[in-house]
Amino acid sequence: MTSAKVLLWPESAVVFNSQKERELAFERVRAHSNGAYVGVAFEQYAEGHEEPWAGSRTKNGLAIIHRSQQPGEEVIQYYKQQLVPRESSSTEAAIALTPGVVTESFSKIPSIDPPKIHRLELKHPRHIPAPEWSSPPNFTRSIPLTTSICLDLASPTAFRDLASRPALILAPARTWETTVSLAMWEQAKTRAAELDSMVLWCDGGFTGVSGVGGQGIHEIMQVGGGSWTRTIGVPWPFNERKTVYATGGEWFVLIFLAAVMGGDFAVSYLVHNVGRGGWAVMTGGRLLLNRIPVFQRMIAARRGDGDDLVGAEGNNERQRLLD
């Protein structure tokens, strides 16, 4: 077993036909986890559809398993919300759809529960005495993390309900071609940048890309199946205060639209409903946007000097993988 502290399986890595089968599998994972937190991404037949007959419906979930847990204490943190739809009626749908791809919305059940903050308790390394690592009584460092699954990361409001800032986002995925995986990888990194966090992206697709993004890390670690490891650092003590974007929510999005697109409607709304303060907030919003890399690219593209992410000849991730 690897010495990594966090392990993540790709989306729908295993399928459980019943609750009992799931619990038995979790027990085996717990026995062989070697102290790591294991993110088991699974597909399970919903209640009332316990047998895998034709017409049964499933849901995609993610459980974080650790050897300190007792049977039944597994943290079922998250179930997938955004399913690959049958028709492209939104931006998220457009990202996910390709002709001939079997959709999820027909066979799966979406969740309505938003992601939450959970705690990963890191024990001290062998070469560091416990009192030097953290304070009693546990002498552990509590690292906040959250979860998301594949297409859920295409939504700018995916994490609007989080109570605080996460240090890490666990994001299993399963795409069907490299271009789709690259698009979703960009979405995952964007969500991480909005939260000032990092995302562990694990795509189980045949040509899917996987890696860690955020906090100055952008490299893709692997294309296709297999295992890989990467060591990352988390500041300690960790500042859990939410970013301006994460706190502002839809209001900040409105400011963004007014600042970048110059929409008459949005500007009019700010002037009539906020008055002089609207202009100050809008100006401040644009200054903040210019500090966020993904918004820098969007603003540059509107000005006509942005990069073509699809046809670029530069030495970037998309160009290297598709050549």
Disulfide bonds with the S-S distance in Angstrom:
none
